[in-house]
C-alpha cells in the first residue's frame, strides 16, 4: 500500500504505562485481546513473522497491533476501529487492512478469495484456449476440404469445432488452474 512508511520506526522494548496509554489514545497501537490471535502470532513461521513485524509489537508481556508506520491518521483510525470491532466479535470486512494483518486476522477469507481468483483465471484461460482451438480446427477443416475436396464437418452428431472447443477448454482450465495457484503463493 502506498500509505505506509518504508522506513521502520523503532518501538522500544519497554515503555511505561503512560507511554502505552498515550500511544493507544493517539490510535497508534491497539492491544491484542484475542487468545487465538496471540497464539497465531507466537506460532508464526519466520517468513510470515517478518511480514507482520511492522504491525505487531510486544511490550512487557503484552502484544499490540502497531500502526506507527501508517502515515495517514484517518486510515490509521479506520484500521484501529475495524480491529476493535473485530475483537468484539462484530463481523467486519478487514480486506482493506495491510495484507499481513488481514491474513493474520482472517486467514480463511484470504484463502477463499485466492481460490476464487485462481478458479476464475483458470476458467477464463480455458475458455480462451477453447476458442483458439475452435478457430484452428476451422482453419484445418477448411484447408483439408480445399485440398481433398471432402467434407469433414461432423464428428458423429457433433461439429468438430464444438468438440475441439470443449476438449481444449477443459485442458486449458486443468493446466492453468494449478499454474495460477502456485503463482499466487509467491
Buried (B, 14 or more C-beta within 10 A) or exposed (E): EEEBEEEEEEBEEEBEEEEBEEBBEBBBBBEBEBEEBBEBBEEBEEEBBEBBBBBBBBBEEEBBBBBBBBEBEEBBBBBBEBBBEBBEEEEBEBEEBBEBBBBBBBEEBBEEEBEEEBBEBBBBBBBBBBBBBBEEBBEBBEEEEEEEEEEEEEEEEEBBBBBBBBBBBEBBBEBBBEEBBEEEEE
